[in-house]
Amino acid sequence: MESNYVRIKQLDGYQTRLFQYETQKPVLASILILHGMAEHHERYLPFIQQLNQEGFDVYIYNHRGHGTDKKLTELGYFAPKGGSDLVVNDAHTICRYIKDCGRSEKLAVFGHSMGSLILRCLIQQYDAMDCAIVCATTMPSFFRANTGLLITRLACLFRGPKKQSKALDKMMFGSKKFTSLCSRTSCDWLTRNNTIVGKYIYDPYCGFICTTSFYRDLLLLAKRAGNKKNILKTRRNLPVHFLAGDKDPVGGYAKEVLRLHSIFRQLGFSDTGITVYPDARHELLNELNADEIMADAITFFHQKLDTFSAVPADAAAATAEETV
């Protein structure tokens, strides 16, 4: 599977390398993928391949402080200040580029974990996309978010914004809801797929300890994404679907995601749904039932982008059978 890339100049001069994987079939729509924390775009190649086979052009890039083209010393850092705004603005710029230069007028966005927070903030300020999938997101309480922000801001002040912090990493990912799932390695909470966990552990561009300012920015993204006044800035008829695992500690074992979906319904969003997968952990696209989850996501894209009519009848029927 081949890709090409272009360099997109962001508002502050930072250059984002945007990878495009073109389908060999008639183009139905463009899909942008926003990856998660402490990983990189290459981990999404199986999903990209499935999307290409369905007729979708796929775009993906590495967020600031992420990617195999970065020095190891650059990982886990957005900016000394304003990093949360920068990564949302980056996604906004990328979306406008795809809409202007892509091979289809239709655009959908898939955001996983940290990428889901960026996506939720993005839809509050950008209404030109056609649908969105929010995967493995989080909805911390007001108290938890603000307590974390106080601690991370103090860490930035006294230790500096570029200082890697094992203490902050443990504060966020070292509670019992994470460790209770870790019988083999400290990363078992990611997925039940032991092979994937092993590859993640031995990939130097995954699982790295991030900087004090990064953890601050991550909490700022979560707080901004979950603010009801901000959610109300989102177009009410935007199709939004939430994917969660009921053993994902990031989403409170799906409780936080269910609460978020309920808020969307209460606020009058007319086309929102949720799928919770039993026993699935955080990285849904790398779970033991990844094929089922990918098929569900693809079906959603076909339905909301109105592309079923452009898919051969036998292919559409096969997709429907896979998701029953």
Sequence and secondary structure as in RCSB ss.txt:
>XXXX:A:sequence
MESNYVRIKQLDGYQTRLFQYETQKPVLASILILHGMAEHHERYLPFIQQLNQEGFDVYIYNHRGHGTDKKLTEL
GYFAPKGGSDLVVNDAHTICRYIKDCGRSEKLAVFGHSMGSLILRCLIQQYDAMDCAIVCATTMPSFFRANTGLL
ITRLACLFRGPKKQSKALDKMMFGSKKFTSLCSRTSCDWLTRNNTIVGKYIYDPYCGFICTTSFYRDLLLLAKRA
GNKKNILKTRRNLPVHFLAGDKDPVGGYAKEVLRLHSIFRQLGFSDTGITVYPDARHELLNELNADEIMADAITF
FHQKLDTFSAVPADAAAATAEETV
>XXXX:A:secstr
   EEEEEE TTS EEEEEEE  SS   EEEEEE  TT  GGGGHHHHHHHHHTTEEEEEE  TT STTS GGGT
T   SS HHHHHHHHHHHHHHHHHHHSS S EEEEEETHHHHHHHHHTTT    SEEEEES     HHHHHHHHH
HHHHHHHHH TT B HHHHHHHH SHHHHTT SSSTTTTS S HHHHHHHHT TTSS   BHHHHHHHHHHHHHH
H HHHHTTS TT  EEEEEETT GGGTTTHHHHHHHHHHHHTT SSEEEEEETT  S GGGSTTHHHHHHHHHHH
HHHHTT GGGS HHHHHHHHHHT 
